[in-house]
Amino acid sequence: MTDTPSPPGWAEAALQAGTELGLGSAFAEMDPADRDRISRRAGQILAGQGQALPPGWEGAMTRLLGGADSGPPADALARDTADTVLAERGEVFAPEDDA
């Protein structure tokens, strides 16, 4: 984990999440998808303990786990925006329509 101080209990929740998910605690070496799973589970653990998670907690947890807080890729955001526009127009297609 990083040397940046984290809110109380966050590091412990991350360790617990890594153990529960069978992913261990070598967070910085993990695949980003596995770090994301640990982050979400740690958030569930903290919420279950009654901690109110602040806005942006996901990015802070990602940094705690040694990942880059980049958010979703820009092309994913563009795709989501395009899908929203198409859905609003009633032009939604299933993937098999492209075949």
Beta strands, then each sheet from edge to edge (+ up, - down):
end
